[in-house]
């Protein structure tokens, strides 16, 4: 699909769309340092076939959107414990980026589907601008930084694993890093789709091979934003919380907290699912999104526009 861009003040945001323009608007928000291509094309097409007009975009500091390399690369401790002092931006800014994409598409409101950190951005958007949100879906996510939600053992294991391995420079090294990371973060109950991860990692490198740093800056933004849980009780929107029972990065208790905090939220825990969206679960997740949107029969003909 053709890449388009829009702006949130000085920040340029790259995005693309799938599906019928008259479908129900669905905005996909990706997680930390992940580019929009990490929303699989086949999943986007499946959602479009269910009657959604799907848009995905590169968060700031990722992919083809504006990077904040001049802000430097904060360390892990600063990300979470002194984030307010070092954050180059806040999640509120990333929420405004998402709204800028909606504005560019002419969407006064949309269904939001956020994964991992993208789920935090989606929650914050629902809190700040509820009139712009039709439904809220969060997957593998948490209600902002608080001790116990993120499994720091996995974070440290991932960092140690990648620091001890010698990766070749360039595209192949970048691809191997992603695949090795997903061996740690992926779903133990489902086979790792290594071919797809190699493809997505290669495409990501081709789109943006700039030095790392965005991951830490986005993490610092999350730390600076703080705990959203007390604010979720005011969210009066149809809400779906998806999480893997075997997520090694974000503990399932984080999903249960969100579902308990948002009135009427539906919680779906998938056995064997880790910190990803296994292909085998896509059809069920699409069904959940359709039900949340108030439709019982999937397809373009029943899209409300």
Rosetta blueprint (number, residue, H / E / L):
1 X L
2 X L
3 X L
4 X E
5 X E
6 X E
7 X E
8 X E
9 X L
10 X L
11 X E
12 X E
13 X E
14 X E
15 X E
16 X E
17 X E
18 X E
19 X L
20 X L
21 X L
22 X L
23 X L
24 X E
25 X E
26 X E
27 X E
28 X E
29 X E
30 X L
31 X L
32 X L
33 X L
34 X L
35 X L
36 X H
37 X H
38 X H
39 X L
40 X L
41 X H
42 X H
43 X H
44 X H
45 X H
46 X H
47 X H
48 X H
49 X H
50 X L
51 X L
52 X E
53 X E
54 X E
55 X E
56 X E
57 X E
58 X L
59 X L
60 X L
61 X L
62 X L
63 X L
64 X L
65 X L
66 X L
67 X L
68 X L
69 X H
70 X H
71 X H
72 X L
73 X L
74 X L
75 X L
76 X H
77 X H
78 X H
79 X H
80 X H
81 X H
82 X L
83 X H
84 X H
85 X H
86 X H
87 X L
88 X L
89 X L
90 X L
91 X H
92 X H
93 X H
94 X H
95 X H
96 X H
97 X H
98 X H
99 X H
100 X H
101 X H
102 X H
103 X H
104 X H
105 X H
106 X L
107 X L
108 X L
109 X L
110 X E
111 X E
112 X E
113 X E
114 X E
115 X E
116 X L
117 X H
118 X H
119 X H
120 X H
121 X H
122 X H
123 X H
124 X H
125 X H
126 X H
127 X H
128 X H
129 X L
130 X H
131 X H
132 X H
133 X E
134 X E
135 X E
136 X E
137 X E
138 X E
139 X E
140 X L
141 X L
142 X L
143 X L
144 X L
145 X L
146 X L
147 X L
148 X L
149 X L
150 X E
151 X L
152 X H
153 X H
154 X H
155 X H
156 X H
157 X H
158 X H
159 X H
160 X H
161 X H
162 X H
163 X H
164 X H
165 X L
166 X L
167 X L
168 X L
169 X L
170 X L
171 X H
172 X H
173 X H
174 X H
175 X H
176 X H
177 X H
178 X H
179 X H
180 X H
181 X H
182 X H
183 X H
184 X H
185 X H
186 X L
187 X L
188 X L
189 X L
190 X L
191 X L
192 X L
193 X L
194 X H
195 X H
196 X H
197 X H
198 X H
199 X H
200 X H
201 X H
202 X H
203 X H
204 X H
205 X H
206 X H
207 X H
208 X L
209 X L
210 X L
211 X L
212 X L
213 X L
214 X H
215 X H
216 X H
217 X H
218 X H
219 X H
220 X H
221 X H
222 X H
223 X H
224 X H
225 X H
226 X L
227 X L
228 X L
229 X H
230 X H
231 X H
232 X H
233 X H
234 X H
235 X L
236 X L
237 X L
238 X E
239 X E
240 X E
241 X E
242 X E
243 X E
244 X E
245 X L
246 X L
247 X L
248 X L
249 X L
250 X E
251 X L
252 X H
253 X H
254 X H
255 X H
256 X H
257 X H
258 X H
259 X H
260 X H
261 X H
262 X L
263 X L
264 X L
265 X L
266 X E
267 X E
268 X E
269 X E
270 X E
271 X L
272 X L
273 X L
274 X L
275 X L
276 X L
277 X L
278 X L
279 X H
280 X H
281 X H
282 X H
283 X H
284 X H
285 X H
286 X H
287 X H
288 X H
289 X H
290 X H
291 X H
292 X H
293 X L
294 X L
295 X L
296 X L
297 X L
298 X L
299 X L
300 X H
301 X H
302 X H
303 X L
304 X L
305 X L
